[in-house]
């Protein structure tokens, strides 16, 4: 991603309350990255493929970073991670697991499947805001590999 291109963040979580909190925390963190949402693993894959409503890459650009929950219906985070890493045009996508789980085996499995980072969801807005502020700062300064522009593989 070029430095001046807006770096889109795709949040994938089935919990509406958490997505609401995340949107609020991103605002409070003064993070101006465009935010997109998918509400389960199947939706996340459709988004990344550019299928259906997501075919419009102007309104649904490929994300620079995907924040991925593990425990979701209709394909969990591990399924999505496995799928993304098998796609030639998407396998370099930066994926950050955001899970309530602190189970060591979940952390190890996520890294074995190719996650770039594993964050435990904090329970309160202040801590979440601090975490997302750090994440946004990192997204601004990190170098990201380019992805297949079409994202259709």
Buried (B, 14 or more C-beta within 10 A) or exposed (E): BEEEEEBBBBBBBBBEEBBEBBEBBBEBBEBEBEBBBBBBBBBBBBBBBBEEEBEEEEEBBBBBBBBBBBBBEEBBBBBBBEBBBEBEBBBBBBBBBBBBBEEEEBBEBBBEBBBBBBBBBBEEEEEBBBBBBEBBEEBEEEEBEEBBEEBBE
